[in-house]
Amino acid sequence: MKKKNVWALLMAAVMTLSLAACGLTNTPASKTSKAEVQASTSKEESTGGADTADIKVPSYTELNLDDYKDVTASIKFIHHKTDRAADGTMDNMVAEFNKEFPGITVSMEAITDYAEDSLLRLNAGNWGDIMFIPAVDKSELKNYFMPLDSYENLSGVLNFVDAWQFDNICYGIPYMANAQGVLYNKAVFKAAGIDNLPTTPTEFLADLALIKEKTNAIPLYTNYAAGWTMGAWDAYIGSVSNGDDTFMNQKFVHTAAPFADPGDDTGAYNLYRILYEASQNNLIEDDYTTTDWEGSKGMLNRGEIGTMVLGSWAYAQMQEADSHPEDVGYMPFPITVNGTQYALAGGDYNYAINVKSSDENKLASLIFVKWMTEKSGWCYNEGGYTVVKGGKNPDMYSAFDGCSVLSDQPALAGEETLLNDMNNESELSFNAGGNAKVQRIIESAVTGSETLDDILLDWTKAWNAAQKELGIEVKY
């Protein structure tokens, strides 16, 4: 077995500490009934500290917010939204929440390096009552988080609740959802003479060349230096690039050559070809090593950048960054499969509640999570795709009207952890912090050190070796 990277070691630490704490977990409800959470921790283990054995915490779908106006508790919420903490958005939402629930005090902490720091805090066990779920193994969810409801019940009222469900029990609810597309500046496209949005990688690369030729804008801003922005490219390798909503969670781990070129401008190969050829042909920043994430927001707003590949969550931030919000657009990713463009919509970070909190705090936390999900308007205001079934979507998605919007189907029963296992064993970490492998594409294209075929063949060898090591059957 290969030596694991730092991320894999962190995950191993999570699992080790989880097993040590297995005696502290709740027992989930049956697969077909609503998950009613009972007290599972002692007074000493509870973050609330009070003896609340007479409190029963309902499931998400059982909870009627109007019945709990007099609840009193103090809860803590840790999250990654440092920008919304700084601009007062988070405090404003809590103030609105307290108009309805004055007895629930919500303290918040915004964490800059959330992906790593949240895992360390999760291991320590003293992080608070509500957090956004970091990259933990699904089989360990019950050791850390309170079951919120059965998948059957929760998926009847909310979208995208499959990401953190295990054995038919949901442990997380997305605070917002994203559609995966491309940010672009409308004024730049007009100046470059681009009248129709591109629908294939070849058309997109041609449009980037037009932006280079006819404007002063950077055609494609990679945000290489930020690191995490590189991992955003992985979100397009399933439904968006091949039109198959079962690929990412059911077929990917069983596929022998997932990065091969289909020869028709589709698939993961042509997704990453865009980045490679744009870098190779000087259609990105002059010096990719000095990109500035915060600065790039205003640059796109002002027309100094033509396009950026990021989820729809970034749209609102780009609009707010300077004085030209009307020029910020969002378009479907330029891949067409058998005449159809596909847009992947899925949940962002998920709220979760500490399984070791007191029942008093669990109830208050569930009230807060439900209010944030259904009444705060946060998802809509951030340009998110609606989490609530039947909810309204922002106008920014008008360019997606001709697309087929898909959501990745969950893993098959018994295979919930296979993608995580493959990510760790192969060290490729798709949709799990695999930023370096995508940065390698830019580095190789600019320096000429490797071809795209060289890189993707290397990925394939690592993928096949992981399949063999883990005993995963190759079916496709």
Residue, then its C-alpha position, 0 to 999 in steps of 0.5 A: m500500500k502506498k504511503k498516504n498523504v497528510w489528508a489521509l493521515l488526518m482521516a485515519a486520526v479521525m477514524t481512530l478517535s471515533l472508534a475510541a468513542c464508539g460507546l458514546t453514540n446514539t442508536p439511529a432509528s429504523k430505516t422507515s421511521k422518523a429518527e427521534v433522538q433520545a438523550s445519549t450522553s451523561k450530564e458531564e459529557s453534554t455541552g449544555g451541562a444541564d440535566t435534560a432527561d425529560i426533553k425529547v428531541p423531535s426529528y427535522t420533519e416532526l419539528n414545528l417551529d411554532d411550538y418551540k417559541d419559549v425554548t431557552a438555551s445557549i448554543k455555538f455554531i462554527h462555520h467557514k463563512t469568514d466573509r459573511a461574518a466580517d460583513g455582518t450577514m451572520d449577525n443579522m441573521v441571528a438577530e432575525f432568528n432571535k425575534e422569533f426565538p429570544g431565549i436561544t443565544v447563538s454564538m458563532e465562530a468563523i474559521t479560515d482554514y475550516a477544512e483542516d481545523s474543523l477535523l481537528r476540533l471534531n477529534a477534540g470533541n469540544w467544538g460546540d453544538i452546530m458545525f458544517i460537516p468536514a470530510v469524515d467517513k460516512s460510517e463514522l457519522k453516528n459517532y459525531f453527529m445527531p441523526l436528523d431524520s430518515y432519508e425517506n422523510l427528509s428527502g420528501v421536503l428538502n433537496f440534496v440530503d443524500a450527501w451525508q446519509f448513511d444506512n438511510i439516516c440523514y446526519g446533515i442538511p445543506y445550508m445552500a445548494n450550488a449549480q456547477g457552471v462558469l462565472y463570466n463577465k457579460a461586458v467582456f463577452k460582448a467586447a470580444g464579439i461572443d454572441n452565443l454562450p459556448t456549449t463545448p470545450t472546443e467552443f469555449l477555448a475559441d472564445l477564450a482566444l477571442i477574449k485574449e485577442k480583442t480585450n484586455a481581460i484575462p480570459l480564464y482566471t485559475n486562482y491557482a495560488a488559493g489552492w482550494t479553487m483548483g479542486a472546484w474542477d473536480a465537481y464537473i467530472g460526473s453528470v456535467s461531463n457525461g450526463d450520467d447522474t449515477f456515475m460519480n457515486q456508483k460507477f466511478v470507483h468501478t471504472a477502469a479508465p475514467f479519464a480516457d478521451p471519448g473523442d467527442d468533446t465530453g467526459a473528464y478528459n475534455l473537462y481537464r483539457i480546457l484547463y490544460e490548453a488554456s494554460q498552454n496557450n497563455l489564456i490564463e494569468d501571466d503569473y499563476t503563482t501570484t493569483d489573489w482570490e479576494g482581489s479576483k472578485g472585483m476583477l471579474n466584476r470590473g471586466e478585468i477577468g473574462t471567466m472563472v470556473l467555480g460553483s454558483w455560490a460565488y456569483a453573489q460575491m462577484q456581484e457585490a465586489d464592485s460597482h458592475p453587478e449587472d455584468v456578472g453572469y453565470m452560464p452552464f459548463p460548456i460540455t454537450v452530451n448527445g445534444t444536451q447540456y447538463a447542470l449538476a445541482g447539489g448541496d454545499y456544506n451541511y449543518a450537523i448537530n453534535v451528538k454529545s450536546s445536551d438534549e436541551n442544546k440539541l433541540a435549540s440547535l435543530i430549531f436554529v438549523k430548521w429556521m436557517t434552512e427554511k426561513s432565513g433566506w440565506c440560500y436565495n440571497e447567496g445565489g444558491y439553488t434551492v434546498v427547500k423543495g418547491g423553493k424559488n431560485p434566483d434569476m441568475y439561473s436563467a441561462f440554465d433553462g435549456c439544460s437538464v438539471l441533475s443531482d448525483q444519485p447516492a452510492l449503492a447500499g454497502e458501497e457508501t465509503l468506496l469513493n472515500d477509500m479510493n480517494n485515500e488509496s489513490e491519493l487523488s482526492f476527487n471532490a475531497g481536497g485534491n487541489a495539487k493534482v489539478q494545479r499540476i495540470i497548469e504547471s505542466a502546461v505552462t512549463g511543457s514538462e508533461t502532456l495532458d495524456d501523461i498526467l491522466l495516464d498517471w492518474t489512471k495507474a493510481w486509480n487502477a492500483a487503488q482498485k486492486e489494493l481495495g479489491i474493488e470490482v472493475k465493471y466498466 
